[in-house]
Each structure stands twice: as C-alpha cells, then as structure tokens.
Amino acid sequence: MKSISDTSERAEMIRRPVFTVLGPLSQFPERTVRTFTLDEMSVGIVCANGEVFGFINRCPHQGGPVCEGELSGSIESRRAGEYNYDPQALVLRCPWHGWEFRLTDGTCTIPRHNVKIPRLKVQATRLDVLRREAESSGATLAFAHDCGNLPEGIMVVALRQHLPSHA
C-alpha cells in the first residue's frame, strides 16, 4: 500500500471526486428515508416522486437527526385560517422540535427562518455507466458497505468532492 506523504498529492486526492455506491435502487423504498455514514458523517437518502434526494443528517435548529424524523406532505397557508395540504410536496420533519424542510431544496417551511439542511448530490444510475464515468474522470469509486456481488442495474450513488463541514 502506497504512503501519501507529498502535500500536493494529498491535496489532489482530496479534490478528486468520489462516487459512493449506496446500493441498488430496489433497496430504497418510495418515501422512506435511509441513513448512511459517509466520511464519518450521517446522511439521509430518500427516493420520492421519481427522484433521489440526499441530505446531511443534521437539523440547523439544534443539531437534531433530521433524517430520522417523519416524511410527509406539506401544509401551506397563505392567510390565517386557510390551510392547504399537498401530499406530493414532501417535507422532512425533525424529530426533536418538529421543524420541517422541503425535500426539493432543503429549505425550512417556517418563513421567518431562512435556513436549510445541506443537500448531498445523489443520483440513480446504472453501475456500468458509473464505472466508465469514474474511470474517465479519475474519480474514486467507493461502496458505502460491503455490497457483495452487485447486479449490473440501477444504483443509488452519492457524488461529491467532499462533504460539508458539520461544525
């Protein structure tokens, strides 16, 4: 195993993209949050309405595990006494204090709080396509856990240069 002692070589490895295969799309039930640990940080992955979403599992309110909360439709109100429920406009609700964040962009649904949960770039892609892309771009291809013999099918993949600081 090669030792990395040169600072420039170490910096280049940090900048290199990492494609982490989280598992087959079939293991991600619709509207269910699955959590993983990537680079010692907890993240949540959700497949909903034909899309894949990823978030850092930390609520900006008080650091709660937002991805361990409920996933539900959104209630919006334009004026007092008027409420509209949209089952397709999904939100993650932090289990600690009930703050809600839109699945589409991570923003808080409480208008006076201009905060969001950091998103993680994720996608569903074929494993053979991912291998070719990693090879051509010089990216590192990693697996979140021992995936055994993965089928050559659609995989859920986290794409990143690095994860945001959790400080």
Z-matrix of the N, CA and C atoms (Angstrom, degrees):
N
C 1 1.443
C 2 1.513 1 109.00
N 3 1.320 2 116.36 1 132.12
C 4 1.451 3 122.55 2 -175.32
C 5 1.524 4 110.90 3 -79.49
N 6 1.319 5 116.33 4 135.34
C 7 1.461 6 122.29 5 176.59
C 8 1.522 7 108.70 6 -88.67
N 9 1.318 8 116.41 7 137.38
C 10 1.469 9 120.61 8 179.49
C 11 1.520 10 108.15 9 -105.14
N 12 1.324 11 115.41 10 101.23
C 13 1.451 12 119.05 11 -178.68
C 14 1.522 13 112.32 12 -109.81
N 15 1.309 14 117.69 13 -25.89
C 16 1.455 15 122.01 14 -179.73
C 17 1.527 16 110.02 15 -71.32
N 18 1.342 17 117.06 16 125.07
C 19 1.460 18 122.14 17 -177.88
C 20 1.516 19 112.40 18 -59.45
N 21 1.335 20 118.69 19 -40.90
C 22 1.467 21 120.70 20 -179.28
C 23 1.526 22 110.92 21 -67.02
N 24 1.332 23 117.71 22 -37.26
C 25 1.464 24 120.83 23 178.00
C 26 1.532 25 109.80 24 -67.08
N 27 1.327 26 116.96 25 -39.78
C 28 1.460 27 121.22 26 178.42
C 29 1.532 28 110.26 27 -64.36
N 30 1.331 29 117.48 28 -42.60
C 31 1.462 30 122.02 29 179.46
C 32 1.529 31 110.13 30 -63.55
N 33 1.334 32 117.13 31 -39.16
C 34 1.462 33 120.78 32 179.29
C 35 1.532 34 110.66 33 -64.39
N 36 1.325 35 117.36 34 -39.80
C 37 1.460 36 120.63 35 178.64
C 38 1.524 37 110.87 36 -64.84
N 39 1.328 38 118.29 37 -35.80
C 40 1.459 39 121.81 38 179.06
C 41 1.524 40 109.99 39 -67.99
N 42 1.339 41 118.19 40 -37.79
C 43 1.467 42 122.12 41 -179.03
C 44 1.527 43 112.84 42 -75.16
N 45 1.305 44 117.80 43 -23.31
C 46 1.460 45 121.75 44 -176.22
C 47 1.543 46 109.86 45 -64.71
N 48 1.324 47 116.82 46 134.27
C 49 1.469 48 119.29 47 179.19
C 50 1.524 49 111.72 48 -61.56
N 51 1.310 50 115.51 49 148.60
C 52 1.458 51 122.10 50 175.96
C 53 1.520 52 107.67 51 -122.08
N 54 1.324 53 116.02 52 125.02
C 55 1.462 54 121.77 53 175.12
C 56 1.525 55 105.86 54 -105.11
N 57 1.314 56 117.45 55 111.99
C 58 1.465 57 120.67 56 -179.47
C 59 1.524 58 109.91 57 -105.28
N 60 1.326 59 115.62 58 115.77
C 61 1.462 60 121.40 59 178.01
C 62 1.525 61 107.65 60 -77.45
N 63 1.338 62 116.11 61 120.75
C 64 1.459 63 121.50 62 -178.23
C 65 1.522 64 112.01 63 -93.64
N 66 1.325 65 117.01 64 -19.32
C 67 1.461 66 120.84 65 177.77
C 68 1.513 67 111.27 66 141.22
N 69 1.339 68 116.32 67 173.28
C 70 1.464 69 120.84 68 179.58
C 71 1.532 70 111.50 69 -64.14
N 72 1.307 71 116.49 70 143.83
C 73 1.460 72 121.96 71 178.95
C 74 1.531 73 110.70 72 -54.99
N 75 1.312 74 116.62 73 -31.61
C 76 1.471 75 121.17 74 -179.59
C 77 1.532 76 112.42 75 -63.15
N 78 1.331 77 118.04 76 -18.75
C 79 1.465 78 122.03 77 178.69
C 80 1.528 79 112.22 78 -89.97
N 81 1.330 80 117.35 79 7.96
C 82 1.457 81 122.26 80 179.84
C 83 1.530 82 108.58 81 -119.21
N 84 1.340 83 117.25 82 84.79
C 85 1.464 84 119.40 83 -178.25
C 86 1.532 85 111.22 84 -59.66
N 87 1.315 86 115.49 85 145.44
C 88 1.464 87 122.24 86 178.48
C 89 1.528 88 110.62 87 -54.07
N 90 1.342 89 115.33 88 133.01
C 91 1.474 90 123.55 89 175.48
C 92 1.528 91 113.64 90 61.22
N 93 1.321 92 116.01 91 33.05
C 94 1.457 93 121.48 92 175.73
C 95 1.521 94 107.94 93 -125.06
N 96 1.337 95 116.90 94 133.58
C 97 1.460 96 121.13 95 179.72
C 98 1.528 97 108.70 96 -91.19
N 99 1.333 98 116.09 97 128.06
C 100 1.476 99 121.66 98 172.86
C 101 1.512 100 107.79 99 -113.32
N 102 1.315 101 116.37 100 136.57
C 103 1.468 102 119.91 101 179.39
C 104 1.526 103 110.15 102 -107.15
N 105 1.333 104 114.11 103 148.01
C 106 1.460 105 123.53 104 179.27
C 107 1.519 106 108.08 105 -138.72
N 108 1.305 107 116.33 106 161.95
C 109 1.458 108 121.56 107 171.46
C 110 1.517 109 107.72 108 -110.46
N 111 1.343 110 115.88 109 118.58
C 112 1.461 111 122.32 110 176.94
C 113 1.519 112 107.68 111 -123.70
N 114 1.311 113 117.59 112 129.22
C 115 1.464 114 122.03 113 -178.57
C 116 1.520 115 110.97 114 50.40
N 117 1.325 116 116.68 115 43.09
C 118 1.466 117 123.67 116 178.54
C 119 1.529 118 112.99 117 63.82
N 120 1.326 119 117.20 118 21.90
C 121 1.461 120 121.14 119 178.58
C 122 1.517 121 109.06 120 -126.96
N 123 1.332 122 115.50 121 137.03
C 124 1.452 123 121.16 122 178.30
C 125 1.524 124 110.08 123 -78.54
N 126 1.329 125 115.61 124 132.64
C 127 1.465 126 121.90 125 177.67
C 128 1.527 127 108.40 126 -131.59
N 129 1.328 128 115.88 127 155.00
C 130 1.456 129 121.34 128 177.11
C 131 1.515 130 110.20 129 -118.83
N 132 1.330 131 116.61 130 138.50
C 133 1.463 132 122.99 131 -179.93
C 134 1.529 133 108.15 132 -121.40
N 135 1.337 134 115.89 133 133.30
C 136 1.459 135 122.07 134 -179.26
C 137 1.525 136 109.37 135 -131.67
N 138 1.323 137 117.31 136 132.86
C 139 1.462 138 122.08 137 169.53
C 140 1.524 139 106.21 138 -104.96
N 141 1.329 140 115.86 139 123.24
C 142 1.463 141 119.69 140 -179.05
C 143 1.522 142 110.03 141 -153.86
N 144 1.305 143 115.71 142 138.49
C 145 1.469 144 122.11 143 176.27
C 146 1.532 145 112.22 144 52.90
N 147 1.335 146 116.89 145 37.29
C 148 1.456 147 121.32 146 177.05
C 149 1.519 148 115.19 147 79.32
N 150 1.331 149 118.11 148 9.22
C 151 1.465 150 122.01 149 179.15
C 152 1.520 151 110.21 150 -125.43
N 153 1.334 152 115.72 151 161.95
C 154 1.459 153 122.02 152 176.56
C 155 1.523 154 107.36 153 -116.63
N 156 1.338 155 116.11 154 131.10
C 157 1.457 156 122.05 155 -178.83
C 158 1.525 157 109.22 156 -122.97
N 159 1.316 158 116.23 157 146.02
C 160 1.454 159 120.95 158 177.08
C 161 1.517 160 110.99 159 -135.51
N 162 1.327 161 116.17 160 140.79
C 163 1.465 162 121.99 161 -178.49
C 164 1.515 163 111.00 162 -140.04
N 165 1.327 164 115.36 163 151.75
C 166 1.456 165 120.52 164 169.16
C 167 1.525 166 105.97 165 -72.00
N 168 1.317 167 117.59 166 133.79
C 169 1.465 168 123.12 167 -173.95
C 170 1.532 169 111.31 168 -83.76
N 171 1.337 170 115.57 169 61.41
C 172 1.469 171 120.15 170 -179.57
C 173 1.518 172 108.91 171 -149.26
N 174 1.318 173 115.91 172 117.05
C 175 1.466 174 121.18 173 179.12
C 176 1.529 175 109.28 174 -73.93
N 177 1.337 176 118.26 175 133.20
C 178 1.468 177 120.29 176 -179.93
C 179 1.532 178 113.00 177 -70.81
N 180 1.308 179 118.00 178 -12.39
C 181 1.466 180 120.98 179 -179.72
C 182 1.530 181 110.66 180 -68.94
N 183 1.332 182 117.08 181 -62.43
C 184 1.464 183 120.13 182 179.88
C 185 1.520 184 112.69 183 -142.16
N 186 1.332 185 116.52 184 23.12
C 187 1.459 186 120.41 185 173.55
C 188 1.514 187 115.55 186 80.79
N 189 1.319 188 118.32 187 13.77
C 190 1.463 189 120.92 188 179.95
C 191 1.518 190 112.83 189 -66.99
N 192 1.330 191 116.45 190 161.82
C 193 1.473 192 121.63 191 -179.96
C 194 1.527 193 110.89 192 -79.03
N 195 1.329 194 117.10 193 78.45
C 196 1.464 195 122.66 194 -172.88
C 197 1.523 196 112.98 195 -55.04
N 198 1.311 197 117.97 196 -33.88
C 199 1.468 198 120.74 197 -176.73
C 200 1.530 199 112.46 198 -77.07
N 201 1.316 200 117.55 199 -4.36
C 202 1.460 201 120.99 200 174.98
C 203 1.522 202 111.00 201 -94.89
N 204 1.340 203 116.85 202 0.47
C 205 1.456 204 121.53 203 178.88
C 206 1.510 205 111.78 204 -85.74
N 207 1.325 206 115.47 205 -172.59
C 208 1.465 207 121.51 206 -178.60
C 209 1.520 208 112.01 207 -81.05
N 210 1.313 209 114.91 208 150.51
C 211 1.452 210 123.12 209 172.60
C 212 1.521 211 105.81 210 -111.03
N 213 1.330 212 116.93 211 123.50
C 214 1.463 213 119.46 212 -177.38
C 215 1.519 214 110.21 213 -149.14
N 216 1.332 215 114.55 214 174.65
C 217 1.455 216 120.19 215 174.03
C 218 1.522 217 109.44 216 -69.01
N 219 1.312 218 115.22 217 172.07
C 220 1.464 219 121.13 218 -174.69
C 221 1.523 220 111.30 219 -108.24
N 222 1.330 221 115.09 220 142.96
C 223 1.462 222 121.51 221 173.37
C 224 1.520 223 107.05 222 -108.36
N 225 1.309 224 116.55 223 121.73
C 226 1.462 225 122.45 224 179.37
C 227 1.524 226 108.96 225 -115.39
N 228 1.332 227 116.83 226 148.95
C 229 1.453 228 121.57 227 178.10
C 230 1.524 229 109.16 228 -136.86
N 231 1.306 230 116.31 229 125.92
C 232 1.466 231 120.93 230 177.74
C 233 1.526 232 111.07 231 -92.78
N 234 1.331 233 116.59 232 -24.53
C 235 1.466 234 120.68 233 177.58
C 236 1.526 235 108.93 234 -153.62
N 237 1.314 236 116.02 235 162.60
C 238 1.459 237 122.60 236 -178.06
C 239 1.521 238 110.68 237 -54.87
N 240 1.325 239 116.06 238 133.21
C 241 1.450 240 122.08 239 177.05
C 242 1.511 241 115.83 240 82.41
N 243 1.325 242 117.80 241 -3.15
C 244 1.461 243 121.87 242 -179.93
C 245 1.526 244 109.12 243 -116.25
N 246 1.324 245 116.16 244 119.76
C 247 1.456 246 121.06 245 -178.31
C 248 1.515 247 109.81 246 -129.33
N 249 1.326 248 116.65 247 139.44
C 250 1.459 249 122.36 248 178.01
C 251 1.521 250 108.45 249 -126.20
N 252 1.326 251 115.89 250 125.45
C 253 1.459 252 121.55 251 178.24
C 254 1.519 253 108.69 252 -99.59
N 255 1.337 254 116.11 253 127.44
C 256 1.457 255 121.60 254 177.64
C 257 1.531 256 108.35 255 -120.34
N 258 1.332 257 118.02 256 105.33
C 259 1.461 258 120.06 257 -177.10
C 260 1.529 259 114.08 258 -67.96
N 261 1.339 260 117.98 259 -17.16
C 262 1.464 261 121.16 260 179.63
C 263 1.527 262 112.88 261 -89.11
N 264 1.335 263 117.85 262 -21.58
C 265 1.473 264 122.21 263 179.47
C 266 1.529 265 107.73 264 -86.40
N 267 1.322 266 116.11 265 83.15
C 268 1.459 267 121.41 266 -170.91
C 269 1.523 268 113.53 267 -76.29
N 270 1.345 269 114.11 268 145.94
C 271 1.456 270 122.22 269 175.88
C 272 1.525 271 109.02 270 -131.99
N 273 1.347 272 114.90 271 149.79
C 274 1.464 273 122.31 272 170.51
C 275 1.524 274 106.43 273 -96.61
N 276 1.333 275 117.19 274 130.69
C 277 1.457 276 121.39 275 -179.62
C 278 1.531 277 109.19 276 -109.82
N 279 1.328 278 116.34 277 119.69
C 280 1.462 279 120.84 278 -179.75
C 281 1.533 280 109.67 279 -62.72
N 282 1.333 281 118.14 280 131.79
C 283 1.460 282 120.50 281 -177.69
C 284 1.534 283 113.63 282 -70.99
N 285 1.324 284 118.46 283 -16.67
C 286 1.462 285 120.12 284 -177.85
C 287 1.524 286 112.78 285 -77.66
N 288 1.318 287 118.53 286 -50.70
C 289 1.465 288 121.02 287 -174.19
C 290 1.521 289 114.25 288 -133.79
N 291 1.329 290 117.27 289 6.52
C 292 1.454 291 120.96 290 173.80
C 293 1.519 292 116.51 291 79.53
N 294 1.327 293 118.27 292 10.47
C 295 1.455 294 118.88 293 176.28
C 296 1.523 295 108.22 294 -63.80
N 297 1.341 296 116.50 295 140.33
C 298 1.461 297 121.87 296 -177.70
C 299 1.524 298 110.89 297 -113.72
N 300 1.338 299 114.72 298 143.09
C 301 1.463 300 121.95 299 -178.51
C 302 1.525 301 108.98 300 -131.01
N 303 1.322 302 115.47 301 132.17
C 304 1.471 303 121.22 302 -179.17
C 305 1.530 304 110.68 303 -65.87
N 306 1.311 305 115.32 304 134.32
C 307 1.458 306 120.45 305 -179.36
C 308 1.527 307 111.31 306 -65.74
N 309 1.315 308 117.24 307 -33.64
C 310 1.465 309 121.01 308 -175.19
C 311 1.526 310 113.55 309 -66.81
N 312 1.323 311 118.23 310 -34.83
C 313 1.474 312 119.36 311 -176.43
C 314 1.525 313 114.88 312 -140.22
N 315 1.319 314 118.07 313 -1.12
C 316 1.465 315 121.24 314 177.58
C 317 1.518 316 114.97 315 80.82
N 318 1.344 317 118.83 316 2.41
C 319 1.469 318 120.11 317 -177.78
C 320 1.523 319 111.03 318 -76.17
N 321 1.324 320 114.22 319 149.88
C 322 1.460 321 121.36 320 178.41
C 323 1.525 322 109.36 321 -72.53
N 324 1.334 323 116.81 322 141.43
C 325 1.464 324 120.94 323 -179.67
C 326 1.525 325 112.75 324 -80.87
N 327 1.323 326 117.75 325 -10.02
C 328 1.464 327 121.06 326 178.38
C 329 1.526 328 106.96 327 -84.10
N 330 1.340 329 118.36 328 111.03
C 331 1.468 330 121.16 329 -172.58
C 332 1.531 331 115.11 330 -55.02
N 333 1.304 332 118.28 331 -35.64
C 334 1.475 333 119.58 332 -176.61
C 335 1.534 334 113.32 333 -75.89
N 336 1.339 335 116.98 334 -9.41
C 337 1.468 336 120.87 335 178.91
C 338 1.528 337 108.95 336 -106.45
N 339 1.294 338 116.86 337 105.20
C 340 1.463 339 122.14 338 -178.40
C 341 1.535 340 109.41 339 -89.99
N 342 1.341 341 115.90 340 66.09
C 343 1.465 342 121.33 341 -179.58
C 344 1.522 343 108.90 342 -130.93
N 345 1.316 344 115.31 343 164.49
C 346 1.460 345 120.68 344 176.17
C 347 1.513 346 108.71 345 -149.78
N 348 1.335 347 115.07 346 161.25
C 349 1.460 348 119.77 347 172.42
C 350 1.520 349 106.53 348 -90.47
N 351 1.333 350 117.23 349 135.54
C 352 1.468 351 119.82 350 -178.25
C 353 1.523 352 111.60 351 -62.27
N 354 1.324 353 115.10 352 134.55
C 355 1.459 354 121.15 353 178.27
C 356 1.512 355 110.47 354 -88.63
N 357 1.290 356 114.82 355 152.81
C 358 1.456 357 123.75 356 175.66
C 359 1.514 358 105.66 357 -115.15
N 360 1.307 359 117.38 358 131.31
C 361 1.466 360 120.21 359 -179.61
C 362 1.526 361 108.71 360 -72.63
N 363 1.322 362 115.24 361 118.97
C 364 1.466 363 121.25 362 179.00
C 365 1.524 364 108.97 363 -133.22
N 366 1.308 365 115.44 364 158.80
C 367 1.462 366 120.43 365 176.73
C 368 1.516 367 109.41 366 -156.17
N 369 1.312 368 114.81 367 162.35
C 370 1.456 369 121.31 368 171.99
C 371 1.521 370 106.17 369 -105.45
N 372 1.306 371 116.67 370 125.89
C 373 1.457 372 120.93 371 -177.53
C 374 1.525 373 109.83 372 -149.75
N 375 1.310 374 115.76 373 160.11
C 376 1.466 375 120.35 374 177.51
C 377 1.526 376 109.32 375 -72.40
N 378 1.322 377 115.78 376 142.45
C 379 1.455 378 121.17 377 -177.58
C 380 1.530 379 112.03 378 -63.29
N 381 1.329 380 117.69 379 -39.27
C 382 1.466 381 119.50 380 -179.97
C 383 1.532 382 111.23 381 -66.19
N 384 1.336 383 117.66 382 -37.51
C 385 1.463 384 121.79 383 177.12
C 386 1.533 385 109.58 384 -66.10
N 387 1.317 386 116.51 385 -42.28
C 388 1.459 387 121.29 386 179.11
C 389 1.529 388 111.57 387 -61.40
N 390 1.326 389 116.47 388 -42.64
C 391 1.472 390 119.98 389 179.41
C 392 1.531 391 111.05 390 -61.84
N 393 1.336 392 116.60 391 -42.51
C 394 1.476 393 119.67 392 178.43
C 395 1.528 394 111.06 393 -65.42
N 396 1.330 395 116.61 394 -42.27
C 397 1.467 396 120.48 395 179.94
C 398 1.530 397 111.17 396 -64.10
N 399 1.323 398 117.38 397 -42.44
C 400 1.458 399 121.03 398 178.74
C 401 1.524 400 110.68 399 -62.85
N 402 1.334 401 116.47 400 -42.86
C 403 1.464 402 121.14 401 -179.98
C 404 1.528 403 111.32 402 -64.05
N 405 1.325 404 117.61 403 -44.09
C 406 1.460 405 120.57 404 -176.90
C 407 1.530 406 113.03 405 -73.08
N 408 1.348 407 117.25 406 -27.79
C 409 1.471 408 119.53 407 -178.00
C 410 1.521 409 113.20 408 -96.15
N 411 1.325 410 117.07 409 -7.02
C 412 1.460 411 119.90 410 -177.06
C 413 1.521 412 112.55 411 77.42
N 414 1.315 413 116.65 412 15.87
C 415 1.465 414 121.35 413 -179.29
C 416 1.519 415 110.67 414 -75.48
N 417 1.304 416 114.99 415 157.31
C 418 1.451 417 121.52 416 174.16
C 419 1.521 418 108.25 417 -88.97
N 420 1.317 419 117.41 418 132.77
C 421 1.453 420 122.35 419 176.24
C 422 1.520 421 107.06 420 -104.20
N 423 1.331 422 115.99 421 120.26
C 424 1.460 423 121.01 422 -177.05
C 425 1.526 424 109.31 423 -126.83
N 426 1.323 425 115.31 424 165.43
C 427 1.464 426 121.29 425 177.70
C 428 1.520 427 107.69 426 -124.54
N 429 1.351 428 116.45 427 136.95
C 430 1.460 429 121.47 428 -176.36
C 431 1.526 430 112.15 429 -65.91
N 432 1.301 431 117.33 430 -26.41
C 433 1.458 432 123.14 431 179.43
C 434 1.519 433 107.24 432 -158.21
N 435 1.304 434 116.29 433 178.39
C 436 1.464 435 119.15 434 178.58
C 437 1.516 436 108.55 435 -69.33
N 438 1.315 437 116.44 436 102.90
C 439 1.457 438 121.66 437 -176.52
C 440 1.528 439 112.26 438 -86.63
N 441 1.316 440 117.75 439 -3.87
C 442 1.453 441 120.06 440 -179.19
C 443 1.515 442 110.86 441 63.81
N 444 1.315 443 117.13 442 -143.21
C 445 1.462 444 122.05 443 177.66
C 446 1.520 445 108.82 444 -88.01
N 447 1.316 446 115.99 445 98.80
C 448 1.453 447 120.36 446 -179.28
C 449 1.520 448 110.67 447 -76.29
N 450 1.318 449 116.83 448 139.09
C 451 1.460 450 119.02 449 175.21
C 452 1.525 451 109.33 450 -70.03
N 453 1.305 452 117.09 451 154.00
C 454 1.470 453 121.30 452 176.76
C 455 1.519 454 108.37 453 -80.63
N 456 1.291 455 117.24 454 72.10
C 457 1.459 456 120.95 455 -178.46
C 458 1.514 457 110.65 456 -134.20
N 459 1.322 458 115.44 457 -158.75
C 460 1.458 459 121.42 458 -179.11
C 461 1.527 460 109.41 459 -77.38
N 462 1.325 461 115.97 460 127.59
C 463 1.459 462 122.78 461 179.79
C 464 1.523 463 109.92 462 -117.07
N 465 1.317 464 116.42 463 152.83
C 466 1.459 465 121.39 464 170.63
C 467 1.522 466 106.41 465 -93.30
N 468 1.331 467 115.44 466 126.99
C 469 1.454 468 121.25 467 -171.84
C 470 1.528 469 110.44 468 -131.14
N 471 1.328 470 116.51 469 133.67
C 472 1.463 471 121.71 470 172.15
C 473 1.520 472 107.04 471 -92.70
N 474 1.329 473 117.12 472 128.33
C 475 1.461 474 122.79 473 -179.57
C 476 1.520 475 107.45 474 -111.94
N 477 1.330 476 117.95 475 125.75
C 478 1.457 477 117.56 476 -177.53
C 479 1.520 478 112.43 477 -158.15
N 480 1.304 479 114.21 478 153.06
C 481 1.458 480 120.96 479 166.93
C 482 1.523 481 106.43 480 -83.28
N 483 1.310 482 115.41 481 -48.43
C 484 1.459 483 123.24 482 176.31
C 485 1.525 484 106.50 483 -163.80
N 486 1.313 485 117.17 484 161.97
C 487 1.454 486 120.07 485 177.62
C 488 1.506 487 110.25 486 -86.58
N 489 1.353 488 117.41 487 148.46
C 490 1.463 489 120.15 488 177.30
C 491 1.528 490 110.70 489 -60.34
N 492 1.328 491 115.18 490 152.77
C 493 1.465 492 120.74 491 177.33
C 494 1.516 493 109.23 492 -62.91
N 495 1.315 494 117.14 493 141.54
C 496 1.451 495 120.02 494 178.22
C 497 1.514 496 111.50 495 -97.03
N 498 1.311 497 117.41 496 12.89
C 499 1.471 498 121.31 497 178.71
C 500 1.506 499 111.01 498 -75.21
